[in-house]
């Protein structure tokens, strides 16, 4: 699926026109998403960078609303992308590495503002006080875009993998690089 130019930093591995596309729908508060992120960034993406034919790898947001901090972490990553697109991937890695600090139990007594302050992305996450109008913050519309994109494809859980537009629920967050290679081989 196409990637809006505004979110170019979500392309973890760019590829030439006509290349295959591997999309990974991940949630920053999901332990399985963190597991697949580590495998992708340490092993699979470097492998794909040297592969023929080429494969583009795209990060997709999959907010899990049953985890209260999920929305806040996804908003923070979108804010980072607005401030410095080249930091999106590094910030995503940091969120996955520190995700336990944002699990339900860890944020149980924290306010939205307290969690946002921890995420250090300045004013983009601020919600202005005043007349109630449910206007959100500076990245609310960006988050809505990503949520609509996932919903339009019928994505409901994380991690979910889509290859060339087809969802494959058989991909496991526990796969080794060799298992990824075996899965990719017939698709390339």
N, C-alpha and C positions, 0 to 999 in steps of 0.2 A: 504494500500500500504506500502511497505517496507520503512524503514528509513535508509539512509546511515549512517554508524557509525560515520562519521565526524560530523554529525548534531544531535548527541544523545541528546543534550540539548533541542532540539525541542520537545522531548517527555515530555510533561507536566505531564503526569501520566503514568508511566510504568506499564505494566501488563505481566502476564505469557504468554508463547507461547500458541497459539490457542485462545487468547482473542480477543474480538471484538476491532475494531479500529474506533475512532471518530477523523476525521481530520477536522481542521478548517482553512480555507484559509482566511487570514486577511491582511488588509493594515493599516499601522500605521497612515496614514492621513485620514482614513475613520471614521467618527463619529459612524457609525453603527458597525464597527469592534471594536471600543473602548467599545461600549455598550455590545456587546456579550462577549468580553474579560473579562470585569468586572464580568458579570454573571457567566461565566465559572470558573474563578479563585476563586471567593468568595463563590459560591454555588454549581455549577455542579461538578467540579472536586472533592471537598471534599465529595460530595454525592457518586460519582462513586468510590472513593477510598475504600468505604465500601461495594460496590455492589458485588453481585454474580449473574451471572458470571462477570468476570473482563473486564474492558474496558480500553484500552490504549487511551490517548488523545495526539494528535500530532498537533503542530503549523505548518502551512504551509504559506509561503510568497506569497502574492498576490499583487504585485506592480501595482498600478493604475497610468499608465503613464501620464494621464491627470492632475495629481497633481505633479508639478515639484519636490517637496521635497520628494515624496514617495520613489524614488530610493535611495536617500541619507539616509533616516531613515532605510530602509531595509539593506543597506550596513553597517550602523553603528551597527545594531544588530548582523550581521554576524561577524563583527570585534570584538565585545565584546565576542561573543562565542569563537573566536579563542584565545583571551587573557585569558578568564576565563569562561569556559562553565557553571559553576554553577551560573553565573550572568545573563545568557541570559533571563530567565523568569522575573527577577527583572527589568532588563533594558527594556524589552518589556513593562512591566507595566508602567515604567517611561515615555516611549515614548507615550503610549496611554494617560496617564494622562496629558501630556504636548503637545499633538498633535496640539492644537490650535496655538501654537507658530510656527508651521511649515505649517500651512494652506497657500494656495496660496497667500492670501492678506498679510500675515505676512512675507513672504519670497520674495515678489515681487521684491524688490530692492537688495536683498542679492546675493552675488556671491556663487558659489558652495563651495568655500573654507571657506567663512564666515559661511555657514550653517554647514559644516563639523567641524569647530572649536567649534561651539556650542555643537556638539554631543560628544566631548571629547573622542575620541578613537584613539588618537595618529596618528602614521604614516601610519596605515593600509589603510586609506582612501586617502592618498596623491597620486596625479597623478604627475609623474615626468615631468618637463619641458624638452624641447629638440625637437628633430626632430618629427614632427607629425606622429604618427603611431596608434593612437586610441587604446592604450594598456590597458587602464583602471587602476585599482588600485589592491591592494592585495586581495580584496574580489570579484572582478568582476566575476571571474569564478564560485565562490560560488553562486552569485546572478543568473548567467546564468543557473546554475543547477536547482535552485528553479523555475525560470520562465519557463524553459522547462518542468519541472515536472507538473506544473499547466496547461500549454498549452496542454500537452499530454492527460490530463483528461478533456479538454474542459472547464476549469474554466476561467471565464472572469470577474467576479465581486467579490467584497467582501461585506460582509462576505459570504462565501460559505461553506456548511457543507457536508462532505462525511462520510457515515457510512458503514463500511465493504466494501468499494470500490464503493458504490452507492451514487451519488450526490442526495441531497434532497433540492430542492429550496424552500420548504415550511417552512423551519426553519426560525424563526424570531429573530432578535437581541433584540426584546422587550420581549421575553418570560421570565416568572418567573421560579423559580425552579420547581414549580408544573407542569407547561407546559412542561418543559424538561423531568420530570419524566414520564408524560403521553406519550410523544413521544418515550422515550426510552423503556418503558415497553414491547411493542410487539416485540421489536428488541432484547431483552436480553433473 
